[in-house]
Amino acid sequence: MANDDLSRVSRETAGRLATLGIALDGREQPDELTAMMDAVERFEQAVESRGGDLMVDEPPEGSRPQPDDPHFALPRREPGESAASFVARLGRATDVVLRHPPRS
């Protein structure tokens, strides 16, 4: 991938993460942004597979989450948390969601 393409994709990914309320400090590398986005998408798929509604579970930026189930709320990145640590925590949260009984 050319540098211009890599920069564009990184900006788009960072924008999507920011829209979801994921804190970024601007020092994340392209591979870290991709790993975080992949982890978010896995979490979202797990929530949907259990009957969660992402429109409810992921509120607009600046709003407080009011998920239909607390397990379905997208975890936020802690201040100073590394991308790798956040991805690992998202993976654990995804596992919890996948063990959750489906909503009817």
N, C-alpha and C positions, 0 to 999 in steps of 0.2 A: 504494500500500500504506500503510495507517495506521501510525503510529509504533509502536503496540503490536505489530502484526503484524511489522513490520520488526525490532523488538527481539527478538521470539520467534524468528523465523527466523534472525537473526544468532546468538543463543545456541545454537540447535540446530546450526547450521553450525560454530560454534566448538567445540562439544562433539564433533562428528564428527571434525573435524581433530585435536583433542587426543587423541582415542581412537586415531587413526592415528599418534600420535607427532609431529605437526607442532607445533612450539613457537609459542605465541602470547604476545604481551606485553600484550594487553588494549586496545591502542590501535588495532587494525585497524578500519577502516571497513567497513560492511556490503558495499560493492562489492568491497573487497579480500578479505574472507572468501569471497564468492561466486566471485571469480576463482580463489582458491586451491583451493576445492572443485571447481570445474569442471576445473582442471588436474589435480588428483588423480584425478578420475573418468576423464579422457582417458587418463592414465597406466595406470590399472587396466584399462581396456578394451583398451589396447595389449598389456598383459601377458597378459590372457586370450586375446587373438587369436593370441598366439604360444605358447599352451599352458601358460602359467604358472598356478600355483595360488595365489591371493591368501591363502588360509589359511596357507600356508607362507611366502609372500613378505612378508606383513605380520603380524608376530607381535603378541601381546597387549602392551598398554602396559607398559613396563618390561622387556620381554624383548629379547634381542639378536636381530636378524634373521638367519635362516639360509635365505636364498632358494634355490630349486632352481637358479637362475642369478643371478649377481651383478647382471646388468643388470635383473633383475626386482624388485630391492629398491627400495621407495619412497624417494626421496631425502628427507633430513631438512632442515629449515630451519636455517640457520646462525644463531648468536647475532648479533643486530643486522642480519640480512639483511632488506631491505625485502620487502614482499609482492610487488611488481612483479618484483624480482630473482628471488625464489623461483619465481614463476609462469613466468618466462622459463627458468630452469634446469630446471624440471619439463618444459617444452615440449621442451627439447633432449634430456632423458632419454627422453621419449616417442618422439622421432624415432629415437633409438638402438634402443629396443625394437622399433619398427616395422621397422627394417632387419634385425633379428635373425631368423635362420631359425626357422620354427615347430618346436616340440618335438613329437615323435611320441608 
